[in-house]
Amino acid sequence: MIQKLIDRTNTTEFYQDSDLKLESYSYNPSNNTLEMILSINQISYDVPIEYEEWKLTCRNTESFNGFFYELMLPYVKLKILDNHPLLFKFHESELECEIKGKPENLNEFIGEISNALEKETGNWITVNEYFWNSEEQFRLYSHRIISIPKSLEKSIKQVCEKHKLSFIVKNEIIGDDKGYADKPKAKVLIFGNEDVSPNDFFLNQSYIIAEEFIAERIK
């Protein structure tokens, strides 16, 4: 019934007349299951809306973020995506890359890495995921190994070479060798609203990464 809930939240009428609220959630780390209770409430004075409660169960959950407030507005339009920057680490091979050298202009280097990641990932992956951006760290350590998804190799390499840093792929880790990160069935459930921001650009949308999503109406 997950598709029924998704379809429900994506209608024009729903957005105009209803609100989505997070009532509660719990995560069981022993089986990586996230359970969430969501309610649909009336906000329109003109159209009567039946109160609903839905139980959302997410199996083989990898991560979830952004569920801090009861009101989900404006991000009330659910969508499941199997192609998204948040899935790079689970779907793609992992590259172990050796970077040597110190950028002459650290602020410019970090800024260009940040811009490259924003262009490639819509700000879902930020510079702090791979680089220390403090001058002290670069002064102390002129050699580092970073692990990145394969699709980010070209853009990060271009910035490194522009700033005269050596960038060499030392190893490519594929499939089962990635261990926990090998999750080809992982998908993203976005609590989004493309009238506010496209789902491939991060603007504080809540999300869940899991292999299976199940929804059932309980009220």
C-alpha positions in Angstrom: 0.0 0.0 0.0 3.0 2.3 -0.1 2.0 3.4 -3.6 -1.4 4.3 -2.3 0.1 6.6 0.3 2.5 8.1 -2.2 -0.3 8.8 -4.6 -2.4 10.3 -1.9 0.2 12.8 -0.9 1.0 13.9 -4.4 -2.4 15.1 -5.4 -3.2 18.9 -5.7 -6.2 18.4 -3.5 -4.0 16.9 -0.7 -1.6 19.8 -0.7 -4.4 22.4 -0.7 -6.6 20.7 1.9 -4.5 18.5 4.1 -1.4 18.3 6.2 1.0 15.5 7.0 2.2 15.1 10.5 4.8 12.8 12.1 3.3 11.3 15.2 6.1 9.0 16.2 8.9 6.8 15.0 11.2 4.0 16.4 14.2 2.3 15.0 15.3 -1.2 15.9 19.1 -1.6 15.2 19.0 -5.4 15.7 17.0 -5.8 12.4 17.5 -2.4 10.9 13.8 -1.7 10.8 12.3 1.8 11.1 8.7 2.2 12.0 6.9 5.5 11.7 3.3 6.7 12.4 2.1 9.5 10.1 -1.2 11.3 10.2 -3.2 13.2 7.6 -5.1 16.1 9.0 -7.5 18.7 7.7 -6.2 22.3 7.1 -8.9 23.5 4.8 -12.1 25.1 6.2 -14.0 24.4 2.9 -13.4 20.7 2.2 -14.0 18.1 4.9 -11.0 15.7 5.2 -11.2 12.4 7.0 -8.5 12.0 9.6 -6.1 9.2 8.8 -3.2 7.4 10.4 -0.6 5.4 8.5 2.1 3.0 9.7 5.2 3.2 7.6 7.7 0.2 7.9 11.1 0.5 6.4 13.1 -2.7 6.2 16.9 -3.0 5.9 17.2 0.7 6.7 20.6 2.2 6.0 19.9 5.8 7.3 17.2 8.4 7.9 17.4 12.1 8.5 15.3 15.2 9.1 12.5 13.9 11.2 12.7 16.5 14.0 9.4 18.2 13.8 5.7 17.1 13.9 4.6 19.2 10.9 6.1 18.0 7.7 5.2 21.1 5.6 6.2 22.0 3.0 7.7 18.5 2.4 4.6 16.4 2.3 4.9 14.8 -1.2 6.4 11.3 -0.9 8.4 9.7 -3.7 10.6 6.6 -3.9 13.7 6.9 -6.0 16.2 4.2 -7.0 18.5 6.7 -8.7 19.7 9.5 -6.4 23.0 10.9 -5.1 22.3 9.5 -1.6 22.5 6.0 -3.3 25.9 6.5 -4.9 27.8 4.8 -2.1 25.4 1.8 -2.1 25.0 1.3 -5.9 28.4 2.3 -7.3 31.9 0.9 -7.0 34.1 2.6 -4.4 37.4 4.2 -5.4 40.3 4.6 -3.0 42.1 7.7 -4.1 45.5 9.0 -3.0 45.9 12.8 -2.9 49.3 14.4 -2.4 50.2 18.0 -2.0 48.9 21.2 -0.4 46.8 23.7 -2.3 48.3 27.2 -2.6 44.9 28.7 -1.9 43.0 26.5 0.5 39.8 28.5 0.5 39.6 28.5 -3.3 40.3 24.8 -3.5 37.6 23.9 -0.9 35.2 26.3 -2.6 35.8 24.6 -6.0 35.4 21.1 -4.5 32.2 22.2 -2.8 30.9 23.6 -6.1 31.8 20.4 -7.9 29.9 18.3 -5.4 26.9 20.6 -5.5 26.9 20.3 -9.3 27.2 16.5 -9.2 25.0 15.7 -6.2 22.7 18.7 -5.7 24.3 19.4 -2.3 23.2 16.0 -0.9 26.9 15.2 -0.5 29.1 18.0 0.9 32.8 18.7 1.0 33.1 17.5 4.6 32.2 14.0 3.5 35.7 13.6 2.0 37.9 16.6 2.9 39.0 18.3 6.1 38.6 21.9 5.2 40.8 23.4 7.9 44.1 25.1 7.1 45.7 23.3 10.0 44.8 19.8 8.7 46.2 20.6 5.2 49.4 22.0 6.8 50.0 18.9 8.8 48.9 16.3 6.3 49.9 16.7 2.7 49.0 13.0 1.9 45.7 11.4 2.3 43.5 8.6 1.1 39.8 9.3 0.4 37.1 6.8 -0.7 34.6 8.2 -3.2 31.8 6.8 -5.4 33.1 6.2 -9.0 30.8 8.9 -10.5 32.6 11.6 -8.5 36.1 10.7 -9.7 36.2 13.1 -12.7 35.0 16.2 -11.0 37.2 15.8 -7.9 40.2 14.9 -10.0 39.8 18.0 -12.2 39.8 20.3 -9.1 42.8 18.6 -7.6 44.8 18.8 -10.8 43.9 22.5 -11.2 45.4 23.1 -7.8 48.5 21.0 -8.6 47.6 18.2 -6.3 48.4 14.6 -7.3 45.2 12.5 -7.6 45.7 8.7 -8.2 43.1 6.0 -8.0 44.8 3.2 -6.0 42.0 0.7 -5.8 38.5 0.1 -7.0 36.2 -1.9 -4.7 33.3 -3.6 -6.4 30.2 -5.5 -5.3 30.5 -7.8 -2.3 34.0 -6.5 -1.5 32.3 -3.2 -0.4 30.9 -5.0 2.6 28.0 -3.2 4.3 28.0 -0.6 1.5 27.0 -3.1 -1.2 23.3 -2.5 -1.2 22.1 -2.6 -4.9 18.5 -2.8 -3.7 18.6 0.3 -1.6 16.1 3.1 -2.4 15.4 6.5 -1.1 12.0 7.6 0.2 12.0 11.4 -0.1 9.6 13.6 1.8 9.8 16.3 -0.8 7.9 19.0 -2.7 9.3 19.8 -6.1 7.3 23.1 -6.1 9.9 24.1 -3.4 13.0 22.2 -4.5 13.6 19.3 -6.9 14.3 16.0 -5.2 17.8 15.9 -6.6 18.7 19.1 -4.7 19.0 19.2 -1.0 17.0 21.9 0.8 16.4 20.2 4.1 14.0 17.5 2.9 13.6 14.5 5.2 14.5 11.1 3.7 14.9 7.4 4.5 17.3 5.0 2.7 16.1 1.4 2.9 15.5 -1.7 0.8 11.8 -2.0 1.3 9.0 0.4 2.3 5.6 -0.9 3.5 2.6 1.3 4.4 -0.7 0.4 6.0 -3.6 2.6 7.1 -4.3 2.0 10.7 -7.1 4.6 11.3 
